[in-house]
Amino acid sequence: MKLEKQPHGGALVRAEKGETANPNGRPKKFTTLMKEEGYKLSEVNDSIQAIMSMDEKTIKEVLKNEDATMLEKTVARAIIKSYEKGSLYSMDTLLSRVFGKPKETVDATVEAKVINVTLNLDDNKPNN
């Protein structure tokens, strides 16, 4: 790999031909990691949906339960943290994971102007 000096003082690593600049690849998504652990996508979605339907006391019991799966604990922790911060980010992410994003509507006003162009291709008439 070549290092090139950048104006801000840092170095840019440029990959040589045939080698990659990111040898570890893109970080895996949560659902991909869960699939590698043996979970099916439907199981991940079912767990998220089940935990999101619980009350606060029950979700906290999931966190303390030694028999709960890491998936259940991870989802429960995300919901509790989000709730305590007063943030809807985790809730929105989990709901989008289970139910998909809602359709968005856009109001738009479009103006169309019609321009008529006449082209005279008759060679016998003089141009004006």
C-alpha positions in Angstrom: 0.0 0.0 0.0 1.1 3.5 -0.7 0.8 6.4 1.7 0.0 9.8 0.3 0.3 13.0 2.3 -3.0 14.9 2.7 -3.3 18.7 3.1 -4.8 18.3 6.6 -1.7 16.4 7.7 -3.1 12.9 7.7 -2.1 10.1 5.4 -4.4 8.5 2.8 -3.8 4.8 2.3 -4.1 3.9 -1.4 -4.4 0.2 -2.2 -2.1 -1.4 -4.8 -3.6 -3.1 -7.8 -5.0 -6.5 -6.8 -5.3 -5.7 -3.0 -8.2 -4.2 -1.1 -8.2 -1.1 1.0 -10.6 -2.7 3.5 -9.3 -6.3 4.1 -11.9 -7.0 6.8 -14.8 -6.0 4.6 -17.9 -4.2 5.4 -19.1 -4.7 9.0 -21.9 -7.2 9.2 -25.5 -6.1 10.0 -27.2 -7.3 13.1 -29.5 -9.7 11.3 -26.6 -11.2 9.4 -24.8 -11.9 12.7 -28.0 -13.4 14.1 -28.3 -15.7 11.1 -24.7 -16.9 11.6 -25.7 -17.7 15.2 -28.5 -20.0 13.8 -31.4 -17.6 14.0 -33.8 -17.3 11.1 -34.9 -13.8 10.0 -38.5 -14.7 11.1 -37.2 -15.6 14.6 -35.4 -12.3 14.9 -38.5 -10.4 13.8 -40.7 -12.5 16.1 -38.4 -11.8 19.1 -38.4 -8.1 18.4 -42.1 -7.9 18.1 -42.7 -10.0 21.3 -40.4 -7.9 23.4 -41.8 -4.6 22.1 -45.3 -5.7 23.2 -44.1 -6.2 26.8 -44.5 -3.7 29.6 -41.4 -2.1 31.2 -41.3 -4.5 34.2 -41.4 -7.6 32.0 -38.7 -6.2 29.7 -36.4 -5.6 32.7 -37.1 -9.2 33.8 -35.8 -10.4 30.4 -32.5 -8.6 31.0 -32.1 -10.3 34.4 -33.2 -13.8 33.1 -30.1 -16.0 32.7 -32.1 -18.3 30.3 -32.9 -15.4 27.9 -31.1 -15.5 24.6 -28.6 -12.8 23.7 -31.1 -11.7 21.0 -33.8 -11.2 23.6 -31.4 -9.4 25.9 -30.0 -7.2 23.1 -33.5 -6.1 22.0 -34.7 -5.6 25.6 -31.6 -3.4 26.4 -32.1 -1.3 23.3 -35.8 -0.7 24.2 -35.0 0.2 27.9 -32.1 2.5 26.9 -34.3 4.2 24.3 -37.1 4.6 26.8 -34.8 6.0 29.6 -33.3 8.5 27.2 -36.7 9.6 25.9 -35.5 8.7 22.4 -37.6 7.0 19.8 -34.6 6.1 17.6 -34.3 2.4 18.7 -38.0 2.0 18.7 -38.2 3.3 15.2 -35.4 1.1 14.1 -36.9 -2.0 15.6 -40.4 -1.3 14.3 -38.9 -0.7 10.8 -37.1 -4.1 11.1 -40.3 -5.9 11.9 -43.0 -4.1 9.9 -41.0 -2.2 7.3 -40.9 1.5 6.8 -44.2 3.2 6.3 -45.0 4.7 2.9 -44.1 8.3 2.5 -46.3 10.7 0.6 -45.0 13.8 -1.1 -47.1 16.8 -2.1 -45.7 18.3 -5.3 -46.9 21.0 -7.6 -45.8 20.7 -11.2 -46.1 23.5 -13.8 -45.9 22.5 -17.4 -45.3 25.0 -20.2 -46.1 24.0 -23.8 -43.8 25.5 -26.4 -44.7 25.0 -30.0 -41.9 25.1 -32.5 -42.5 25.1 -36.2 -39.6 24.2 -38.5 -39.9 25.0 -42.1 -37.7 22.6 -44.2 -38.9 23.9 -47.6 -35.7 25.0 -49.5 -37.7 27.0 -52.1 -39.0 29.7 -49.7 -36.7 32.5 -48.4 -35.9 32.8 -44.7 -37.6 35.7 -42.9 
